[in-house]
Amino acid sequence: MTIYYADNMHLDITPSLRDWGTVERQSVIMHARGPKASDEDFEVPMNAYGFVEWYKC
């Protein structure tokens, strides 16, 4: 879902799917244009918590 603001900024809200059996908070999000499934859709690995910790350094 994308939320658009009056100042032309936007926020993409994307649910993540946890990778069970991996480091805590490691997950994947989908890169997809939607609304229907496509051969161009793919999973993107992510760790939002780890990214924030790295960014704070």
PyMOL Python script that loads the backbone (N, CA, C, O; Angstrom):
from pymol import cmd

cmd.read_pdbstr("""\
ATOM      1  N   MET A   1       0.840  -1.148   0.000  1.00  0.00           N
ATOM      2  CA  MET A   1       0.000   0.000   0.000  1.00  0.00           C
ATOM      3  C   MET A   1       0.902   1.232   0.000  1.00  0.00           C
ATOM      4  O   MET A   1       1.930   1.256   0.677  1.00  0.00           O
ATOM      5  N   THR A   2       0.523   2.221  -0.738  1.00  0.00           N
ATOM      6  CA  THR A   2       1.252   3.484  -0.766  1.00  0.00           C
ATOM      7  C   THR A   2       0.335   4.600  -0.313  1.00  0.00           C
ATOM      8  O   THR A   2      -0.789   4.730  -0.796  1.00  0.00           O
ATOM      9  N   ILE A   3       0.825   5.410   0.624  1.00  0.00           N
ATOM     10  CA  ILE A   3       0.094   6.586   1.083  1.00  0.00           C
ATOM     11  C   ILE A   3       0.779   7.806   0.480  1.00  0.00           C
ATOM     12  O   ILE A   3       1.983   8.000   0.649  1.00  0.00           O
ATOM     13  N   TYR A   4       0.003   8.627  -0.226  1.00  0.00           N
ATOM     14  CA  TYR A   4       0.539   9.838  -0.850  1.00  0.00           C
ATOM     15  C   TYR A   4       0.153  11.059  -0.020  1.00  0.00           C
ATOM     16  O   TYR A   4      -0.986  11.177   0.432  1.00  0.00           O
ATOM     17  N   TYR A   5       1.103  11.959   0.174  1.00  0.00           N
ATOM     18  CA  TYR A   5       0.872  13.179   0.937  1.00  0.00           C
ATOM     19  C   TYR A   5       0.772  14.379   0.003  1.00  0.00           C
ATOM     20  O   TYR A   5       1.229  14.318  -1.138  1.00  0.00           O
ATOM     21  N   ALA A   6       0.181  15.461   0.479  1.00  0.00           N
ATOM     22  CA  ALA A   6      -0.042  16.657  -0.333  1.00  0.00           C
ATOM     23  C   ALA A   6       1.268  17.278  -0.819  1.00  0.00           C
ATOM     24  O   ALA A   6       1.274  17.950  -1.850  1.00  0.00           O
ATOM     25  N   ASP A   7       2.369  17.073  -0.108  1.00  0.00           N
ATOM     26  CA  ASP A   7       3.654  17.674  -0.501  1.00  0.00           C
ATOM     27  C   ASP A   7       4.453  16.778  -1.457  1.00  0.00           C
ATOM     28  O   ASP A   7       5.660  16.962  -1.616  1.00  0.00           O
ATOM     29  N   ASN A   8       3.776  15.804  -2.095  1.00  0.00           N
ATOM     30  CA  ASN A   8       4.364  14.874  -3.064  1.00  0.00           C
ATOM     31  C   ASN A   8       5.264  13.814  -2.445  1.00  0.00           C
ATOM     32  O   ASN A   8       5.923  13.067  -3.168  1.00  0.00           O
ATOM     33  N   MET A   9       5.303  13.736  -1.124  1.00  0.00           N
ATOM     34  CA  MET A   9       6.006  12.632  -0.464  1.00  0.00           C
ATOM     35  C   MET A   9       5.073  11.435  -0.424  1.00  0.00           C
ATOM     36  O   MET A   9       3.858  11.581  -0.560  1.00  0.00           O
ATOM     37  N   HIS A  10       5.648  10.239  -0.235  1.00  0.00           N
ATOM     38  CA  HIS A  10       4.812   9.058  -0.094  1.00  0.00           C
ATOM     39  C   HIS A  10       5.450   8.080   0.887  1.00  0.00           C
ATOM     40  O   HIS A  10       6.646   8.150   1.169  1.00  0.00           O
ATOM     41  N   LEU A  11       4.634   7.175   1.396  1.00  0.00           N
ATOM     42  CA  LEU A  11       5.061   6.147   2.324  1.00  0.00           C
ATOM     43  C   LEU A  11       4.559   4.811   1.798  1.00  0.00           C
ATOM     44  O   LEU A  11       3.355   4.622   1.623  1.00  0.00           O
ATOM     45  N   ASP A  12       5.479   3.884   1.546  1.00  0.00           N
ATOM     46  CA  ASP A  12       5.101   2.535   1.127  1.00  0.00           C
ATOM     47  C   ASP A  12       4.999   1.661   2.366  1.00  0.00           C
ATOM     48  O   ASP A  12       5.950   1.566   3.143  1.00  0.00           O
ATOM     49  N   ILE A  13       3.864   1.029   2.551  1.00  0.00           N
ATOM     50  CA  ILE A  13       3.652   0.114   3.671  1.00  0.00           C
ATOM     51  C   ILE A  13       3.633  -1.297   3.104  1.00  0.00           C
ATOM     52  O   ILE A  13       2.783  -1.647   2.284  1.00  0.00           O
ATOM     53  N   THR A  14       4.591  -2.098   3.560  1.00  0.00           N
ATOM     54  CA  THR A  14       4.760  -3.439   3.007  1.00  0.00           C
ATOM     55  C   THR A  14       4.880  -4.459   4.130  1.00  0.00           C
ATOM     56  O   THR A  14       5.784  -4.346   4.958  1.00  0.00           O
ATOM     57  N   PRO A  15       4.002  -5.445   4.182  1.00  0.00           N
ATOM     58  CA  PRO A  15       4.165  -6.487   5.199  1.00  0.00           C
ATOM     59  C   PRO A  15       5.389  -7.341   4.872  1.00  0.00           C
ATOM     60  O   PRO A  15       5.749  -7.510   3.707  1.00  0.00           O
ATOM     61  N   SER A  16       6.013  -7.871   5.903  1.00  0.00           N
ATOM     62  CA  SER A  16       7.167  -8.742   5.680  1.00  0.00           C
ATOM     63  C   SER A  16       6.828 -10.153   6.116  1.00  0.00           C
ATOM     64  O   SER A  16       5.945 -10.368   6.946  1.00  0.00           O
ATOM     65  N   LEU A  17       7.541 -11.109   5.548  1.00  0.00           N
ATOM     66  CA  LEU A  17       7.369 -12.522   5.876  1.00  0.00           C
ATOM     67  C   LEU A  17       8.643 -12.984   6.572  1.00  0.00           C
ATOM     68  O   LEU A  17       9.720 -12.974   5.976  1.00  0.00           O
ATOM     69  N   ARG A  18       8.522 -13.382   7.813  1.00  0.00           N
ATOM     70  CA  ARG A  18       9.678 -13.786   8.613  1.00  0.00           C
ATOM     71  C   ARG A  18      10.322 -15.043   8.049  1.00  0.00           C
ATOM     72  O   ARG A  18       9.628 -15.997   7.698  1.00  0.00           O
ATOM     73  N   ASP A  19      11.660 -15.046   7.959  1.00  0.00           N
ATOM     74  CA  ASP A  19      12.423 -16.232   7.570  1.00  0.00           C
ATOM     75  C   ASP A  19      12.647 -17.076   8.814  1.00  0.00           C
ATOM     76  O   ASP A  19      13.558 -16.795   9.593  1.00  0.00           O
ATOM     77  N   TRP A  20      11.833 -18.104   9.014  1.00  0.00           N
ATOM     78  CA  TRP A  20      11.952 -18.942  10.199  1.00  0.00           C
ATOM     79  C   TRP A  20      13.277 -19.687  10.202  1.00  0.00           C
ATOM     80  O   TRP A  20      13.736 -20.163   9.164  1.00  0.00           O
ATOM     81  N   GLY A  21      13.874 -19.781  11.355  1.00  0.00           N
ATOM     82  CA  GLY A  21      15.140 -20.497  11.490  1.00  0.00           C
ATOM     83  C   GLY A  21      16.344 -19.636  11.168  1.00  0.00           C
ATOM     84  O   GLY A  21      17.450 -20.159  11.027  1.00  0.00           O
ATOM     85  N   THR A  22      16.160 -18.323  11.046  1.00  0.00           N
ATOM     86  CA  THR A  22      17.261 -17.415  10.745  1.00  0.00           C
ATOM     87  C   THR A  22      17.404 -16.403  11.883  1.00  0.00           C
ATOM     88  O   THR A  22      16.662 -16.435  12.864  1.00  0.00           O
ATOM     89  N   VAL A  23      18.357 -15.525  11.727  1.00  0.00           N
ATOM     90  CA  VAL A  23      18.581 -14.486  12.721  1.00  0.00           C
ATOM     91  C   VAL A  23      17.283 -13.719  12.967  1.00  0.00           C
ATOM     92  O   VAL A  23      16.514 -13.469  12.039  1.00  0.00           O
ATOM     93  N   GLU A  24      17.047 -13.347  14.234  1.00  0.00           N
ATOM     94  CA  GLU A  24      15.816 -12.635  14.568  1.00  0.00           C
ATOM     95  C   GLU A  24      15.646 -11.399  13.697  1.00  0.00           C
ATOM     96  O   GLU A  24      16.598 -10.664  13.438  1.00  0.00           O
ATOM     97  N   ARG A  25      14.441 -11.193  13.262  1.00  0.00           N
ATOM     98  CA  ARG A  25      14.003 -10.046  12.456  1.00  0.00           C
ATOM     99  C   ARG A  25      14.425 -10.120  10.992  1.00  0.00           C
ATOM    100  O   ARG A  25      14.146  -9.189  10.238  1.00  0.00           O
ATOM    101  N   GLN A  26      15.082 -11.183  10.568  1.00  0.00           N
ATOM    102  CA  GLN A  26      15.388 -11.331   9.148  1.00  0.00           C
ATOM    103  C   GLN A  26      14.118 -11.782   8.446  1.00  0.00           C
ATOM    104  O   GLN A  26      13.429 -12.686   8.917  1.00  0.00           O
ATOM    105  N   SER A  27      13.808 -11.150   7.318  1.00  0.00           N
ATOM    106  CA  SER A  27      12.566 -11.450   6.620  1.00  0.00           C
ATOM    107  C   SER A  27      12.683 -11.077   5.149  1.00  0.00           C
ATOM    108  O   SER A  27      13.750 -10.681   4.681  1.00  0.00           O
ATOM    109  N   VAL A  28      11.591 -11.207   4.436  1.00  0.00           N
ATOM    110  CA  VAL A  28      11.537 -10.800   3.031  1.00  0.00           C
ATOM    111  C   VAL A  28      10.304  -9.937   2.819  1.00  0.00           C
ATOM    112  O   VAL A  28       9.295 -10.096   3.507  1.00  0.00           O
ATOM    113  N   ILE A  29      10.392  -9.022   1.862  1.00  0.00           N
ATOM    114  CA  ILE A  29       9.236  -8.266   1.398  1.00  0.00           C
ATOM    115  C   ILE A  29       9.101  -8.539  -0.091  1.00  0.00           C
ATOM    116  O   ILE A  29      10.059  -8.965  -0.736  1.00  0.00           O
ATOM    117  N   MET A  30       7.942  -8.301  -0.628  1.00  0.00           N
ATOM    118  CA  MET A  30       7.716  -8.558  -2.046  1.00  0.00           C
ATOM    119  C   MET A  30       7.926  -7.279  -2.855  1.00  0.00           C
ATOM    120  O   MET A  30       7.485  -6.196  -2.469  1.00  0.00           O
ATOM    121  N   HIS A  31       8.604  -7.437  -3.973  1.00  0.00           N
ATOM    122  CA  HIS A  31       8.710  -6.352  -4.942  1.00  0.00           C
ATOM    123  C   HIS A  31       7.718  -6.710  -6.039  1.00  0.00           C
ATOM    124  O   HIS A  31       7.956  -7.622  -6.831  1.00  0.00           O
ATOM    125  N   ALA A  32       6.614  -5.992  -6.078  1.00  0.00           N
ATOM    126  CA  ALA A  32       5.551  -6.305  -7.032  1.00  0.00           C
ATOM    127  C   ALA A  32       4.764  -5.040  -7.339  1.00  0.00           C
ATOM    128  O   ALA A  32       4.522  -4.216  -6.457  1.00  0.00           O
ATOM    129  N   ARG A  33       4.377  -4.899  -8.575  1.00  0.00           N
ATOM    130  CA  ARG A  33       3.583  -3.730  -8.982  1.00  0.00           C
ATOM    131  C   ARG A  33       2.107  -3.946  -8.723  1.00  0.00           C
ATOM    132  O   ARG A  33       1.375  -2.987  -8.481  1.00  0.00           O
ATOM    133  N   GLY A  34       1.649  -5.215  -8.770  1.00  0.00           N
ATOM    134  CA  GLY A  34       0.256  -5.542  -8.495  1.00  0.00           C
ATOM    135  C   GLY A  34      -0.698  -4.883  -9.472  1.00  0.00           C
ATOM    136  O   GLY A  34      -0.234  -4.215 -10.396  1.00  0.00           O
ATOM    137  N   PRO A  35      -1.977  -5.031  -9.321  1.00  0.00           N
ATOM    138  CA  PRO A  35      -2.582  -5.780  -8.229  1.00  0.00           C
ATOM    139  C   PRO A  35      -2.582  -7.289  -8.444  1.00  0.00           C
ATOM    140  O   PRO A  35      -2.864  -8.034  -7.505  1.00  0.00           O
ATOM    141  N   LYS A  36      -2.277  -7.761  -9.644  1.00  0.00           N
ATOM    142  CA  LYS A  36      -2.252  -9.205  -9.906  1.00  0.00           C
ATOM    143  C   LYS A  36      -0.817  -9.704  -9.895  1.00  0.00           C
ATOM    144  O   LYS A  36       0.111  -8.944 -10.171  1.00  0.00           O
ATOM    145  N   ALA A  37      -0.636 -10.975  -9.576  1.00  0.00           N
ATOM    146  CA  ALA A  37       0.685 -11.601  -9.571  1.00  0.00           C
ATOM    147  C   ALA A  37       1.291 -11.555 -10.977  1.00  0.00           C
ATOM    148  O   ALA A  37       0.579 -11.618 -11.979  1.00  0.00           O
ATOM    149  N   SER A  38       2.618 -11.443 -11.022  1.00  0.00           N
ATOM    150  CA  SER A  38       3.320 -11.334 -12.293  1.00  0.00           C
ATOM    151  C   SER A  38       4.621 -12.133 -12.215  1.00  0.00           C
ATOM    152  O   SER A  38       5.133 -12.390 -11.126  1.00  0.00           O
ATOM    153  N   ASP A  39       5.154 -12.526 -13.381  1.00  0.00           N
ATOM    154  CA  ASP A  39       6.453 -13.196 -13.430  1.00  0.00           C
ATOM    155  C   ASP A  39       7.578 -12.266 -12.987  1.00  0.00           C
ATOM    156  O   ASP A  39       8.681 -12.729 -12.696  1.00  0.00           O
ATOM    157  N   GLU A  40       7.315 -10.967 -12.932  1.00  0.00           N
ATOM    158  CA  GLU A  40       8.327  -9.991 -12.527  1.00  0.00           C
ATOM    159  C   GLU A  40       8.344  -9.754 -11.013  1.00  0.00           C
ATOM    160  O   GLU A  40       9.211  -9.031 -10.522  1.00  0.00           O
ATOM    161  N   ASP A  41       7.418 -10.340 -10.273  1.00  0.00           N
ATOM    162  CA  ASP A  41       7.398 -10.214  -8.812  1.00  0.00           C
ATOM    163  C   ASP A  41       8.549 -11.025  -8.228  1.00  0.00           C
ATOM    164  O   ASP A  41       8.873 -12.101  -8.732  1.00  0.00           O
ATOM    165  N   PHE A  42       9.167 -10.511  -7.167  1.00  0.00           N
ATOM    166  CA  PHE A  42      10.217 -11.280  -6.503  1.00  0.00           C
ATOM    167  C   PHE A  42      10.353 -10.865  -5.044  1.00  0.00           C
ATOM    168  O   PHE A  42       9.914  -9.786  -4.645  1.00  0.00           O
ATOM    169  N   GLU A  43      10.970 -11.744  -4.254  1.00  0.00           N
ATOM    170  CA  GLU A  43      11.188 -11.483  -2.835  1.00  0.00           C
ATOM    171  C   GLU A  43      12.480 -10.700  -2.646  1.00  0.00           C
ATOM    172  O   GLU A  43      13.473 -10.956  -3.328  1.00  0.00           O
ATOM    173  N   VAL A  44      12.467  -9.740  -1.714  1.00  0.00           N
ATOM    174  CA  VAL A  44      13.640  -8.932  -1.399  1.00  0.00           C
ATOM    175  C   VAL A  44      14.005  -9.196   0.060  1.00  0.00           C
ATOM    176  O   VAL A  44      13.193  -8.938   0.949  1.00  0.00           O
ATOM    177  N   PRO A  45      15.230  -9.713   0.330  1.00  0.00           N
ATOM    178  CA  PRO A  45      15.610  -9.929   1.716  1.00  0.00           C
ATOM    179  C   PRO A  45      15.731  -8.599   2.459  1.00  0.00           C
ATOM    180  O   PRO A  45      16.175  -7.604   1.888  1.00  0.00           O
ATOM    181  N   MET A  46      15.335  -8.585   3.729  1.00  0.00           N
ATOM    182  CA  MET A  46      15.439  -7.349   4.513  1.00  0.00           C
ATOM    183  C   MET A  46      15.559  -7.672   5.986  1.00  0.00           C
ATOM    184  O   MET A  46      15.171  -8.746   6.445  1.00  0.00           O
ATOM    185  N   ASN A  47      16.105  -6.717   6.713  1.00  0.00           N
ATOM    186  CA  ASN A  47      16.191  -6.788   8.157  1.00  0.00           C
ATOM    187  C   ASN A  47      16.117  -5.342   8.648  1.00  0.00           C
ATOM    188  O   ASN A  47      17.145  -4.698   8.859  1.00  0.00           O
ATOM    189  N   ALA A  48      14.902  -4.840   8.827  1.00  0.00           N
ATOM    190  CA  ALA A  48      14.709  -3.440   9.194  1.00  0.00           C
ATOM    191  C   ALA A  48      15.424  -3.096  10.501  1.00  0.00           C
ATOM    192  O   ALA A  48      16.027  -2.028  10.611  1.00  0.00           O
ATOM    193  N   TYR A  49      15.366  -3.982  11.485  1.00  0.00           N
ATOM    194  CA  TYR A  49      16.033  -3.730  12.760  1.00  0.00           C
ATOM    195  C   TYR A  49      17.543  -3.625  12.546  1.00  0.00           C
ATOM    196  O   TYR A  49      18.177  -2.702  13.058  1.00  0.00           O
ATOM    197  N   GLY A  50      18.115  -4.552  11.804  1.00  0.00           N
ATOM    198  CA  GLY A  50      19.550  -4.522  11.525  1.00  0.00           C
ATOM    199  C   GLY A  50      19.948  -3.275  10.761  1.00  0.00           C
ATOM    200  O   GLY A  50      21.014  -2.713  11.013  1.00  0.00           O
ATOM    201  N   PHE A  51      19.108  -2.827   9.824  1.00  0.00           N
ATOM    202  CA  PHE A  51      19.409  -1.626   9.059  1.00  0.00           C
ATOM    203  C   PHE A  51      19.462  -0.404   9.970  1.00  0.00           C
ATOM    204  O   PHE A  51      20.356   0.432   9.840  1.00  0.00           O
ATOM    205  N   VAL A  52      18.511  -0.301  10.884  1.00  0.00           N
ATOM    206  CA  VAL A  52      18.492   0.834  11.809  1.00  0.00           C
ATOM    207  C   VAL A  52      19.741   0.817  12.685  1.00  0.00           C
ATOM    208  O   VAL A  52      20.354   1.859  12.917  1.00  0.00           O
ATOM    209  N   GLU A  53      20.118  -0.364  13.171  1.00  0.00           N
ATOM    210  CA  GLU A  53      21.322  -0.453  13.995  1.00  0.00           C
ATOM    211  C   GLU A  53      22.554  -0.038  13.203  1.00  0.00           C
ATOM    212  O   GLU A  53      23.422   0.651  13.740  1.00  0.00           O
ATOM    213  N   TRP A  54      22.651  -0.440  11.942  1.00  0.00           N
ATOM    214  CA  TRP A  54      23.778  -0.061  11.087  1.00  0.00           C
ATOM    215  C   TRP A  54      23.767   1.432  10.823  1.00  0.00           C
ATOM    216  O   TRP A  54      24.814   2.080  10.851  1.00  0.00           O
ATOM    217  N   TYR A  55      22.572   1.989  10.565  1.00  0.00           N
ATOM    218  CA  TYR A  55      22.437   3.404  10.223  1.00  0.00           C
ATOM    219  C   TYR A  55      22.824   4.296  11.399  1.00  0.00           C
ATOM    220  O   TYR A  55      23.355   5.387  11.190  1.00  0.00           O
ATOM    221  N   LYS A  56      22.567   3.853  12.636  1.00  0.00           N
ATOM    222  CA  LYS A  56      22.878   4.641  13.824  1.00  0.00           C
ATOM    223  C   LYS A  56      24.381   4.798  14.037  1.00  0.00           C
ATOM    224  O   LYS A  56      24.801   5.714  14.743  1.00  0.00           O
ATOM    225  N   CYS A  57      25.182   3.950  13.463  1.00  0.00           N
ATOM    226  CA  CYS A  57      26.640   4.003  13.675  1.00  0.00           C
ATOM    227  C   CYS A  57      27.296   5.186  12.990  1.00  0.00           C
ATOM    228  O   CYS A  57      28.511   5.357  13.082  1.00  0.00           O
TER     229      CYS A  57
END
""", "prot")
cmd.dss("prot")
cmd.show_as("cartoon", "prot")
cmd.util.cbc("prot")
cmd.orient("prot")
